[in-house]
C-alpha cells in the first residue's frame, strides 16, 4: 500500500503531519525524509495524525521512536493523535513487552505486528 504524508503549519512553529497508508519498509524512507525536512525547521510542536494509517511495521515503529527522541532532545513537543485501534494495539503491546523480547528476524517481527493488527481490525468490525 502507498503512503501519503501531508505536512502543514497550523500556526507559527506548530506543524501537523497527517499520514495515510502503511508505514512499512517500502514507505518508511519517504516518511523519514518528510520528518527530517520538518525537523530541520526546528518546530516547537509536531502533531502526528495517524488516523489514516492502516499498518505499521517494526521499521515504522523505529522511525516513530527516532522522531520522538529527536524532538525531545531538542526540548520540543511531540503529540500523536487519532491512533486507529489496530495501531494503538501495536503501541500498547510493544510498550508492554519485556525489553528482552527477541524475534528471529525482521520478517518475523513484522508478521507478528501485522497479525496483531488484523485481529484488532476484525474485533472492531
C-alpha beads as a LAMMPS data file, in Angstrom:
LAMMPS data file: protein, C-alpha beads

125 atoms
124 bonds

1 atom types
1 bond types

-500.0 500.0 xlo xhi
-500.0 500.0 ylo yhi
-500.0 500.0 zlo zhi

Masses

1 110.0

Atoms # bond

1 1 1 0.000 0.000 0.000
2 1 1 1.179 3.509 -0.702
3 1 1 1.925 6.215 1.811
4 1 1 0.774 9.804 1.721
5 1 1 2.270 12.407 4.034
6 1 1 0.826 15.901 4.355
7 1 1 2.677 18.454 6.447
8 1 1 1.082 21.798 7.224
9 1 1 1.928 24.593 9.595
10 1 1 -1.071 25.153 11.851
11 1 1 0.426 28.248 13.433
12 1 1 3.897 29.640 13.986
13 1 1 6.218 26.675 14.625
14 1 1 3.356 24.177 15.180
15 1 1 3.162 21.559 12.464
16 1 1 0.709 18.755 11.792
17 1 1 1.835 15.659 9.915
18 1 1 -1.101 13.651 8.546
19 1 1 -0.125 10.152 7.452
20 1 1 -2.238 7.862 5.285
21 1 1 -1.404 4.291 4.289
22 1 1 1.123 1.771 5.557
23 1 1 4.254 2.731 7.440
24 1 1 6.398 -0.172 6.314
25 1 1 9.874 -0.860 4.934
26 1 1 8.838 0.222 1.445
27 1 1 7.324 3.536 2.562
28 1 1 9.437 4.394 5.595
29 1 1 12.175 6.246 3.660
30 1 1 9.577 8.673 2.297
31 1 1 8.183 9.378 5.760
32 1 1 11.670 9.668 7.226
33 1 1 12.642 12.240 4.559
34 1 1 9.492 14.259 5.330
35 1 1 10.179 14.138 9.064
36 1 1 13.852 15.073 8.625
37 1 1 12.838 18.028 6.464
38 1 1 10.307 19.139 9.054
39 1 1 12.697 18.734 11.995
40 1 1 15.293 20.820 10.142
41 1 1 12.847 23.726 10.539
42 1 1 13.107 23.386 14.364
43 1 1 9.380 23.260 15.101
44 1 1 8.231 23.824 18.664
45 1 1 5.416 21.270 18.350
46 1 1 4.897 18.392 15.939
47 1 1 1.475 16.741 15.837
48 1 1 1.421 13.370 14.105
49 1 1 -2.048 12.351 12.928
50 1 1 -2.231 8.589 12.403
51 1 1 -5.926 8.414 11.535
52 1 1 -5.243 7.171 8.002
53 1 1 -2.567 4.635 8.930
54 1 1 -3.609 1.072 8.204
55 1 1 -0.450 -0.827 9.189
56 1 1 2.833 -0.126 10.903
57 1 1 5.821 -2.449 10.857
58 1 1 8.874 -2.587 13.083
59 1 1 10.663 -0.196 10.737
60 1 1 7.795 2.272 11.138
61 1 1 7.910 1.881 14.912
62 1 1 11.646 2.554 14.851
63 1 1 11.062 5.717 12.866
64 1 1 8.432 6.885 15.349
65 1 1 10.821 6.284 18.255
66 1 1 13.640 8.071 16.419
67 1 1 11.373 11.038 15.671
68 1 1 10.231 11.235 19.276
69 1 1 13.831 11.127 20.518
70 1 1 14.949 13.836 18.072
71 1 1 12.110 16.120 19.125
72 1 1 12.598 15.518 22.865
73 1 1 16.374 16.002 22.602
74 1 1 15.689 19.499 21.253
75 1 1 13.322 20.263 24.133
76 1 1 10.326 20.380 21.792
77 1 1 6.931 18.662 21.937
78 1 1 5.551 15.690 20.001
79 1 1 1.850 14.828 20.045
80 1 1 0.254 11.813 18.369
81 1 1 -3.442 11.909 17.583
82 1 1 -6.183 9.782 16.024
83 1 1 -4.483 6.436 16.512
84 1 1 -6.567 3.682 14.884
85 1 1 -7.305 0.721 17.187
86 1 1 -5.005 -1.682 15.312
87 1 1 -2.102 0.776 15.532
88 1 1 -2.821 1.538 19.193
89 1 1 -2.743 -2.196 19.891
90 1 1 0.768 -2.423 18.433
91 1 1 1.943 0.553 20.505
92 1 1 0.424 -0.997 23.635
93 1 1 1.962 -4.423 23.035
94 1 1 5.399 -3.070 22.217
95 1 1 5.427 -0.952 25.371
96 1 1 4.282 -3.947 27.409
97 1 1 6.801 -6.422 26.030
98 1 1 9.815 -7.180 28.164
99 1 1 12.885 -5.416 26.827
100 1 1 14.497 -8.758 26.047
101 1 1 11.782 -9.925 23.658
102 1 1 13.673 -11.254 20.656
103 1 1 12.387 -12.119 17.208
104 1 1 14.281 -14.335 14.798
105 1 1 14.402 -11.631 12.125
106 1 1 12.636 -8.509 10.893
107 1 1 10.176 -10.562 8.869
108 1 1 9.114 -12.473 11.975
109 1 1 8.655 -9.254 13.945
110 1 1 6.639 -7.680 11.138
111 1 1 4.471 -10.787 10.767
112 1 1 3.745 -10.651 14.493
113 1 1 2.755 -6.978 14.311
114 1 1 0.565 -7.487 11.249
115 1 1 -1.201 -10.428 12.903
116 1 1 -1.976 -8.304 15.978
117 1 1 -3.353 -5.521 13.839
118 1 1 -5.549 -7.842 11.763
119 1 1 -7.042 -9.306 14.945
120 1 1 -7.790 -5.808 16.231
121 1 1 -9.427 -4.805 12.927
122 1 1 -11.598 -7.948 12.968
123 1 1 -12.535 -7.332 16.596
124 1 1 -13.682 -3.788 15.823
125 1 1 -15.871 -4.695 12.825

Bonds

1 1 1 2
2 1 2 3
3 1 3 4
4 1 4 5
5 1 5 6
6 1 6 7
7 1 7 8
8 1 8 9
9 1 9 10
10 1 10 11
11 1 11 12
12 1 12 13
13 1 13 14
14 1 14 15
15 1 15 16
16 1 16 17
17 1 17 18
18 1 18 19
19 1 19 20
20 1 20 21
21 1 21 22
22 1 22 23
23 1 23 24
24 1 24 25
25 1 25 26
26 1 26 27
27 1 27 28
28 1 28 29
29 1 29 30
30 1 30 31
31 1 31 32
32 1 32 33
33 1 33 34
34 1 34 35
35 1 35 36
36 1 36 37
37 1 37 38
38 1 38 39
39 1 39 40
40 1 40 41
41 1 41 42
42 1 42 43
43 1 43 44
44 1 44 45
45 1 45 46
46 1 46 47
47 1 47 48
48 1 48 49
49 1 49 50
50 1 50 51
51 1 51 52
52 1 52 53
53 1 53 54
54 1 54 55
55 1 55 56
56 1 56 57
57 1 57 58
58 1 58 59
59 1 59 60
60 1 60 61
61 1 61 62
62 1 62 63
63 1 63 64
64 1 64 65
65 1 65 66
66 1 66 67
67 1 67 68
68 1 68 69
69 1 69 70
70 1 70 71
71 1 71 72
72 1 72 73
73 1 73 74
74 1 74 75
75 1 75 76
76 1 76 77
77 1 77 78
78 1 78 79
79 1 79 80
80 1 80 81
81 1 81 82
82 1 82 83
83 1 83 84
84 1 84 85
85 1 85 86
86 1 86 87
87 1 87 88
88 1 88 89
89 1 89 90
90 1 90 91
91 1 91 92
92 1 92 93
93 1 93 94
94 1 94 95
95 1 95 96
96 1 96 97
97 1 97 98
98 1 98 99
99 1 99 100
100 1 100 101
101 1 101 102
102 1 102 103
103 1 103 104
104 1 104 105
105 1 105 106
106 1 106 107
107 1 107 108
108 1 108 109
109 1 109 110
110 1 110 111
111 1 111 112
112 1 112 113
113 1 113 114
114 1 114 115
115 1 115 116
116 1 116 117
117 1 117 118
118 1 118 119
119 1 119 120
120 1 120 121
121 1 121 122
122 1 122 123
123 1 123 124
124 1 124 125
